[in-house]
Amino acid sequence: MDQQIVISSLLEKYASGSITEGEQKELADRLQSVDEPIFIKLMEQYQLTVLQSGEYRQPDSGLYERIRKRIYELEAETRPPVKMVWWWAAASILLVITAAYLWFKPATQKEQVLVKQVPAGNDILPGGDKAILTLADGTTIVLDSAANGSLAQQGNMSIEKLADGQIVYRPVESNAGEVLMNTMSTPRGGQYQLTLPDGTKVWLNAASSITYPNVFVEGQRKVKIKGEVYLEVKKNTGKPFIVDVDGRSSIEVLGTIFNINSYPDEAGIKTTLIEGSVRVSGDGQKAVLNPGQQAISQGTGQPFRIVNHPDLEQVLAWKNGYFNFQDLSFPEVARQLERWYSIEVVYEAKVPDIQFKGDMDRGVSLSDIIGLFKDWGLKARIEGRKLIIE
């Protein structure tokens, strides 16, 4: 039987909820193998079927991830002049699937079905790759608008912007061997990636910063951070890597992968180890973490609280391009929205008593999130850069 007919039949079963586990796996495999025009046509058919039914079901996470991967793989390939038309179609399809994948649960109610509504009024776009690089002499470079190539020279290091937007440091022949401090900072609504002079890779979440030297000398590598930062530290047994977390905590590593969340409006500093080993210290306390552990500071004079099995998908969701709202309260979700959309959440009445479930792509606009709020009886509106919860 023709592949397109088979996929159409499976999509209809999926939309109606009558698909079996085996058929669902077959659908995911077939969708991942079809070419771009057929893929778009099939997904538009699925979108129309779901919209006509008036309901969204929670898709299987495996199918969702494979569809999202398929869209991004196709978009990343070289396209003819109609590329923007393709991306618009793919993005709209992904939004439909994404909306289906996210569902909410009030703390005192059972899970319910989401009904998609078209939001109206003002809208605010999501954040993106935005950052400012401040050099030792005070010069600032707006990285998102800077051209690719060499940006500046700091001592014997050339600062370059690659085609993918990443900032790297490359050694150059120079008599200037002095140590110069640089700072990369992201605004609310921004994120950025950096490779330090020693090869350590850094990802900055919104409203975050890292201060570092143009070259690491002597017996250690030391940086200072604020906000949320993910690091893949280049191993160097002769030079430990020291992270000063906003003057409130210190982390020492040799070569490892970890995430630090130190936003001042969150409950303590969270250091989550993905790979390797780190020693966390602060307020006279010390703790050594093993992979899969998280240390949470609890205030002056209080011992670290060690979480043995934190939700790593949730910890790293921002770095991987999506929100993970699993089991989060409304205020916890609101703080993420404030940083990513550069807004202020204002409550006209009481704070909603809602427990969130699932995850959602960070590429959707704020009105799409408001539309989902409305499906649960929550009224919200946008006024300037404020999200008003009525």
Secondary structure, DSSP 8 states (H G I E B T S, - for coil): --HHHHHHHHHHHHHHT---HHHHHHHHHHHHHS-HHHHHHHHHHHHHHHHHHT-B----HHHHHHHHHHHHHHHHS---TTHHHHHHHHHHHHHHHHHHH-EEEETTS----B------S------EE--EEE-TTS-EEETTTS-SEEEEEETTEEEEE-TTS-EEEEE---S-----EEEEE--TTEEEEEE-TTS-EEEE-TT-EEEEESS--TT-EEEEEESEEEEE----TTS-EEEEETTTEEEEESS-EEEEE--TTSSS-EEEEEES-EEEEETTEEEEE-TT-EEE--STT---EEESS--HHHHHTTTTTEEE-TT-BHHHHHHHHHHHHT-EEEESSS---EEEESEEETTS-HHHHHHHHHHTT--EEEETTEEEE-
